[in-house]
Amino acid sequence: MTESQINGAPLPNAELLAQSPVRVVAGAGALSQLGALAHELGASRVLLVTDPGIEKAGHAIRAAESLKSRGIEIVLFDGVHENPTTEHVAAGLKLANGQSIDVIIGVGGGSTMDCAKGINLLLTNGGEIHDYHGEGKANKPMLPMVVAPTTAGTGSEAQSFALISDPVTHVKMACGDRRVPREGGLRPHVAILDHELTRSQPSSVAAASAIDAISHAVETAATNARTKLSQQFSCEAWRLLDRSIEAALSNPQDDDMRRDMLWGAHFAGAAIEQSMLGAAHACANPLTAKYGIVHGMAVGIMLPHVVRFNSQAQADVYGSLGLDADSLANRITHFLNVAHMPDGLAALGVERSDLEALAELAATQWTAKFNPVPVGVEEFKHIYQSALNSAH
C-alpha cells in the first residue's frame, strides 16, 4: 500500500511500488506525519531508536514532537552506532523491557533500522540474536514498526532482515522473518521517505551510502535467485540512482536529486528482499571485519571486479540494466571516483598476504551462494587480487 507524496509530486513508479507490502509515505516534510502514522497502528508508548548524530541534526526531536502531538509516550534509545552489534541490541532491549512498548520507531540510517529490528525481535520473541541467525526462526509476531531513513543507502526500510554483528567474531548475522507486516514479520509497516532528512548527512556518509545503494541495484539484477519482479525493482533503482548520484553528491541542496537517491535506495532494498545479493557483498564483509573499512566503500571497490568476473562466465548476466558488463564496470568506477573512494584495496592497508584469509572468510558469507557464477576460496582470491592495486 502506498500514498502519494505529501507535497503533491507523483511517485516515481507507483505500480511497481504497490508490489511491496511496506506502506510508503513520502515527500519533503513527511516526517511530520510520524505521529499520525504511529497512532493508526495503535501506538500509545513507543520505543524511538536513533543515534547521536541524528539527535544533533534535530531529526529525533522532530520525530518526538510529532509523536507527542498525538499523545504518544516515548522511550528513547539513542545508543546505535555504525554496524550494530549484539551489544547495541541488548542495550536497547534493556531500556525497552517492562515499558509496555507497542510500536517501534526507527529514525536513522541502515544501522538504526537494523538495530530497531533486532530489538523488536528479542522484545517479542526473547532469547539472543544468535538464536535468530537465518530466516523464519521467530515464533511470535513482531511489533509494528515505522522507520524513516536518513541516508539513501541500505534500503533496510523495505526489507525483512536485520544485519547484526557479533562483537567478538565480527560475523554479520542476517536475521530474517518474511511474514508480511500485518502478520508480524520483520519488515516495517510504514517507511517514511522524507528526502529532507538526507540533507544533514556528512559527505563521507552520503558517498558510502550512495555506493552501497548502487551495489544493491547491480547485484540484485544478477543473482541466481532473481525474479522478474526483483529485476523490475533493480532496474528502477538503477535508473534513479544512475541519473542522480553525481548531482546529489556534488550538491546536497539539490532536493530533486536527493529525492531520486532515496527512492532509488528504497527500490534497491525491495529488490534485495526478492533476490538477495552476491559476491561483492561477500567480499565486503571480511574487509569491514578485518580492516574496519566502511561497508559502502568496501562493497563499492569490489563491485567492478565482481561484475567483470561474473561476465566472463555469463556475458549477459547484467543485461537487464541496459549496459554490457564492461560499460557497467566502468560506470561504477566512475561513481567511485565521484564519491572520492580510494584506488584499490592496497590504499586501505590490505596486504597481499591477507588475501587467502579474506577469501576463506568471503566463501563462508551467506550472499556468496546467490552469486550468478559459483564462487569459492580460489575465485574470491582472484577477485581480491584484481582489486588489490586497481586504480580507478
Residue pairs with C-beta under 8 A, 6 or more apart in sequence:
1 18
1 21
1 23
2 11
2 14
2 17
2 18
2 23
2 24
3 23
3 24
3 25
3 26
4 10
4 11
4 14
4 26
5 11
5 26
5 27
5 28
5 30
6 25
6 26
6 27
6 28
6 29
6 30
6 33
7 27
7 28
7 29
8 27
9 27
9 259
11 17
11 24
11 26
12 236
12 240
12 260
12 263
12 267
13 236
13 267
16 232
16 233
16 236
16 267
17 24
17 267
19 229
19 232
19 233
19 270
20 158
20 270
20 273
21 180
21 181
21 182
21 187
22 157
22 158
22 181
22 187
22 188
22 189
22 190
22 191
22 270
23 189
23 190
23 191
24 190
24 191
24 193
24 266
25 33
25 37
25 190
25 191
25 192
25 193
26 192
26 193
26 194
26 263
27 193
27 194
27 195
28 194
28 195
28 196
28 255
28 259
29 194
29 196
30 148
30 192
30 193
30 194
31 59
31 62
31 63
31 66
31 107
31 148
31 192
31 194
31 196
31 197
32 62
32 66
33 66
33 192
34 63
34 66
34 67
34 105
34 146
34 148
34 192
35 66
35 67
35 68
35 69
35 70
35 72
36 66
36 70
37 146
37 190
37 192
38 46
38 67
38 70
38 72
38 103
38 105
38 146
39 70
39 72
41 103
41 144
41 146
41 189
41 190
42 102
42 103
42 144
43 67
43 70
43 72
43 102
43 103
43 144
44 71
44 72
44 73
44 100
44 102
45 72
45 73
45 74
45 75
45 99
45 100
45 101
45 102
46 67
46 72
46 73
46 74
46 75
46 101
46 102
46 103
46 104
46 105
47 75
47 77
47 92
47 95
47 96
47 99
47 101
47 103
47 104
47 105
47 116
47 119
47 123
48 60
48 63
48 64
48 67
48 74
48 75
48 76
48 77
48 105
48 107
49 77
49 80
49 92
49 104
49 105
49 106
49 107
49 108
49 112
49 115
49 116
49 119
50 59
50 60
50 63
50 76
50 77
50 78
50 80
50 106
50 107
50 108
50 112
51 78
51 79
51 80
51 81
51 108
51 109
51 111
51 112
52 78
53 108
54 60
54 78
54 107
54 108
54 112
54 150
55 61
55 78
57 150
57 200
58 200
59 107
59 108
59 148
59 150
59 197
59 200
60 76
60 78
60 107
63 105
63 107
63 148
64 74
64 76
67 74
67 105
68 74
75 95
75 96
75 99
75 101
77 91
77 92
77 95
77 96
77 119
79 88
79 91
79 92
80 88
80 92
80 108
80 111
80 112
80 115
81 88
81 111
82 111
82 294
83 111
83 165
83 172
83 288
83 295
84 111
84 112
84 114
84 115
84 118
84 163
84 164
84 165
85 164
85 165
85 166
85 167
86 118
86 128
86 129
86 130
86 164
86 165
86 166
86 167
87 167
88 115
88 118
89 115
89 118
89 119
89 122
89 129
89 164
90 122
92 115
92 116
92 118
92 119
93 119
93 122
93 123
96 119
96 123
97 123
101 123
101 143
102 143
102 144
103 143
103 144
103 145
103 146
104 116
104 119
104 120
104 123
104 143
104 144
104 145
104 146
105 116
105 145
105 146
105 147
105 148
106 112
106 113
106 115
106 116
106 117
106 145
106 146
106 147
106 148
106 188
107 147
107 148
107 150
107 197
108 149
108 150
109 149
109 150
109 151
109 153
109 154
109 201
109 205
109 209
110 149
110 151
110 153
110 154
110 155
110 156
110 163
110 209
110 212
112 150
113 147
113 149
113 154
113 156
113 157
113 162
113 188
114 154
114 156
114 162
114 163
114 164
115 162
115 164
116 145
116 147
117 145
117 156
117 161
117 162
117 175
117 186
118 129
118 162
118 164
118 175
120 142
120 143
120 145
120 186
121 129
121 132
121 138
121 142
121 162
121 175
121 177
121 186
122 128
122 129
123 143
124 138
124 140
124 141
124 142
124 143
124 184
125 132
125 138
125 139
125 140
125 142
129 164
129 173
129 175
130 166
130 173
131 137
132 138
132 173
132 175
133 173
133 174
133 175
134 174
134 175
134 176
135 161
135 174
135 176
135 177
135 178
136 176
136 177
136 178
137 175
137 177
138 177
138 186
140 184
141 179
141 183
141 184
141 185
142 177
142 184
142 185
142 186
144 181
144 189
145 181
145 187
145 188
145 189
145 190
146 188
146 189
146 190
146 191
146 192
147 156
147 157
147 188
147 190
147 191
147 192
148 157
148 191
148 192
148 193
148 194
148 197
149 156
149 157
149 191
149 193
149 197
149 198
149 262
149 265
149 266
150 197
150 198
150 200
150 201
151 198
151 201
151 205
151 206
151 209
151 265
152 195
152 198
152 206
152 209
152 210
152 213
152 248
152 258
152 261
152 262
152 264
152 265
153 208
153 209
153 210
153 212
153 213
153 265
153 296
154 209
154 212
154 213
154 216
154 265
154 269
155 213
155 216
155 265
155 266
155 267
155 268
155 269
155 270
155 272
156 162
156 269
157 188
157 191
157 193
157 266
157 269
158 187
158 191
158 266
158 267
158 269
158 270
158 272
158 273
159 187
159 269
159 270
159 272
159 273
160 176
160 177
160 178
160 179
160 185
160 186
160 187
160 273
161 174
161 175
161 176
161 186
161 273
162 174
162 175
162 176
162 186
163 172
163 173
163 174
163 175
164 172
164 173
164 175
165 171
165 172
165 173
165 289
166 173
170 288
170 289
170 290
171 289
172 285
172 288
172 289
174 366
175 186
176 186
177 184
177 185
177 186
178 185
178 186
178 187
178 273
179 185
179 186
180 187
181 187
181 188
181 189
182 189
187 273
191 266
193 262
193 263
193 266
195 255
195 258
195 259
195 261
195 262
196 255
198 206
198 258
198 261
198 262
199 252
199 253
199 258
201 209
201 252
203 249
203 252
204 294
206 248
206 249
206 252
207 249
207 296
207 339
207 340
207 341
208 294
208 295
208 296
208 297
208 300
208 339
209 265
209 296
210 241
210 245
210 248
210 249
210 261
210 296
210 335
210 339
211 296
211 297
211 299
211 300
211 335
211 336
211 339
211 341
212 295
212 296
212 299
212 300
213 237
213 241
213 261
213 264
213 265
213 268
214 238
214 241
214 245
214 300
214 303
214 332
214 335
215 277
215 280
215 281
215 296
215 299
215 300
215 303
216 237
216 265
216 268
216 269
216 271
216 272
216 277
217 234
217 237
217 238
217 241
217 264
217 267
217 268
217 271
217 321
218 234
218 238
218 280
218 303
218 307
218 318
218 321
218 328
218 332
219 277
219 278
219 280
219 281
219 303
219 306
219 367
220 226
220 230
220 231
220 233
220 234
220 237
220 268
220 271
220 272
220 274
220 275
220 276
220 277
221 231
221 234
221 235
221 238
221 271
221 318
221 320
221 321
222 278
222 310
222 317
222 318
222 372
223 230
223 275
223 276
223 277
223 278
223 370
223 371
223 372
224 370
224 371
224 372
225 274
225 275
225 276
225 370
226 234
226 274
226 275
227 274
227 275
229 274
230 271
230 274
230 275
231 271
231 275
231 320
233 267
233 268
233 270
233 271
233 274
234 267
234 268
234 271
234 275
234 320
234 321
235 320
235 321
235 322
236 264
236 267
237 264
237 265
237 266
237 267
237 268
237 271
238 264
238 321
239 264
240 260
240 261
240 263
240 264
240 267
241 260
241 261
241 264
241 265
241 268
242 331
243 260
244 256
244 257
244 258
244 260
244 261
244 264
245 261
245 335
245 338
246 335
246 338
247 254
247 257
248 254
248 257
248 258
248 260
248 261
249 338
249 339
250 338
251 257
252 258
275 370
276 367
276 370
277 367
277 370
278 306
278 310
278 367
278 368
278 370
278 371
278 372
279 302
279 306
279 309
279 310
279 362
279 367
279 368
279 371
279 373
279 375
279 379
279 380
279 383
280 299
280 302
280 303
280 306
281 299
281 365
281 367
282 362
282 363
282 365
282 366
282 367
282 368
282 371
282 375
282 380
283 298
283 299
283 302
283 306
283 358
283 362
283 380
283 383
283 384
283 387
284 293
284 295
284 298
284 299
284 302
285 295
285 298
285 361
285 362
285 365
286 357
286 358
286 361
286 362
286 365
287 293
287 298
287 302
287 345
287 348
287 350
287 358
288 294
288 295
288 298
289 361
290 354
290 357
290 358
290 361
291 348
291 349
291 350
293 348
297 341
297 342
297 348
300 332
300 335
300 336
300 339
300 341
301 336
301 341
301 342
301 344
301 345
301 348
301 387
301 390
302 383
302 384
302 387
303 332
304 329
304 330
304 332
304 333
304 336
304 390
305 329
305 383
305 386
305 387
305 390
306 371
306 383
307 318
307 325
307 328
307 329
307 332
308 325
308 326
308 329
308 386
309 373
309 379
309 382
309 383
309 386
310 317
310 318
310 325
310 371
310 372
310 373
311 317
311 318
311 324
311 325
311 326
313 372
313 373
314 372
314 373
315 324
315 325
317 325
317 372
317 373
318 324
318 325
318 328
321 328
323 331
333 392
336 392
337 392
341 392
342 348
343 390
343 391
343 392
344 387
344 388
344 389
344 390
344 391
345 384
345 387
345 388
345 389
345 390
346 388
346 389
350 358
350 384
350 388
352 385
352 388
355 381
355 384
355 385
355 388
356 377
356 381
358 380
358 381
358 384
359 377
359 378
359 380
359 381
359 384
360 377
362 368
362 375
362 377
362 380
362 384
363 375
363 376
363 377
363 380
368 375
368 380
373 379
375 383
